[in-house]
Amino acid sequence: MAVVSIRDLVVEYSSGGYAARPFDHFDLELESGELVVLLGASGCGKSTLLSILGSLLAPTAGSVQIDGQEITHLGGKDLIEYRRHTVGFVFQGFNLIPSLSARENVEMPMLAAGEGKQAARTRAEELLALVDLTNRSHHKPGAMSGGQQQRVAIARAIAMSPKLVLADEPTASLDYVQVDGVLRHLRDLAAPGRTVVIATHDERLLPLADRVVELTPKADRAAGRQPERIELAVGQELFRHGDAGELVYEVESGAIVITRELAGGGEEILQVVEPGGYFGELAPMFGLQRAASARGGDVPTVVTGYTLRDFRGRQSAGL
């Protein structure tokens, strides 16, 4: 059985009065021992997905099971137990308590869970040795480098031996010298009995991953595709808000209606694209999801889809 099983996940929220939906019927399964990288640009939903896995955020709809336990409706003691014993967090900003030493920071989750002081101290010292920080155990965060602080955060994240470790942009605050040790320890965390999920836009982490889940399309994914002529019936949908955007479209005949969903329901018409006009260029240009929907207008419509390279070539040639 998969350690993480996500089924039909929908996340929707209001952004400037419009409906934003980073996940729309999203499925994912992760196995024990895997190091999984969630890769994508800022705003694609990486941190949102980690928050849902950590039961810090409830999805709009769908099922999220961790080791067979449905977590989308946890509350009270069950929620506290889940966060203490099943999941560990590694944050971009370290989130260490500045007045405590490295060892004391690692002890904190164990003491909060009722562990005895001596047992917590012994376990904290073992974990700091695991991340090569024995000689820094008495140092406070302000006296440590960014890489050392992140390794303390890693040790703290596994203090309760969680089955799931979530790391949100763990290398974003580090320079290239500090990254090396952190990457090695993140790789070592993924072992039988534990799954590690890292949200990042840092492609240096890709060689470490057992699996990469791309949450935004690559701008060059459509490279090599031939132009696609598409005939749309009246009102027929071409793409939806939240879809991967790979092609730029030009209207040959008819019209395309560009709309955006409103947070309270309904839609707003943003633009009507007439013959000779083009639309949809930003998604493939920047590796984004579609920010609006497109459908045929009041008459049958014909559009042609071009790769970003082909579209730029046509623009340069004045076509």
C-alpha positions, 0 to 999 in steps of 0.5 A: 500500500502506498504511504501517500495516496491522493485522489481527486484532489481539488484546491480552490481559493479566491485571488483578487476576486477570481477563482484560483485552482492550483489542483483540479482532480489531481492524483498522486501515490508515493511509496515508502523509501522514495524521495520525491521532488515537487518541481515548479515555478512560484505559485504553482501549488508546491507549498499548498500541496505540502500544507495539505500533506501536513494537515495544515490546510484542508482541500476543497475536495478529494481524499488524502490518505497517509499510511491508510489514514484519511487526514482531510478531516482530522481534528482535536487529538487526532490532528495533534497526534498526526502532526507529532508522530506521522509527519516532520517539517523542514522549512525554507527559513529553518524556523529554529528558536533563536534563544535555544541551542541546536540540541535544545531545538531538536529536543523540543518536539520530543519534550512536547510529546511527553518524552523524558528530558534525558531520553530527549537529550540522548536522541537529540545528540544522536540526531545531531551526530547524524547530520554532522553537527556534534561540535555545534550542539551547544551553539544557538542559531545565530552563531551557525551558518545557514547550512548548519541551521538547516541541518539542525532543522532536518534533525528536528524534523525526524526527532519523532521518527515520522513516516513522512518528511516534508521539506519546503524549498529547503535550499532556497536560503543557502549558497552553493557551498552550504547546499552540498551537506543539506542535499546529502542529508535530505537524500539519506532521509529517504529510506524504508519506512520513510517517504521524503517530499521536497517542494522546490524550483531548485533543479540541483535536487533533481539527481537526488530524486527517485521521482520528480512531479512537475507541477508546471509545464516546461516551456519547451515540452511542445518542442518539435510538434507540428502546427495543430489546426483545431475546429471548434463547434459553437461554445466548445472548450479549447482549454480550461483555467488550470490546464497545462499551457503548451501552445500559442493559438491563432484564430483563423475564423470565427472567434474565441472567448477568453473567460476567467472564473469568479470566486463566488461563481460565474465567469467574467469575459476578459476578451474576444479574439477575432480572426488574425488575433492570437492568445495563450502565449504566456503559459508556454513562455513562462511554464505556467498553468492557464490563467483563464479558459478559452472556448469557441464563440457564437459561430464555428471557429478554427484556430491553429496551435503553434509551439512557442518557437514556431509562433515567434518565428511567425511573428519575426517573419510578419506572418 
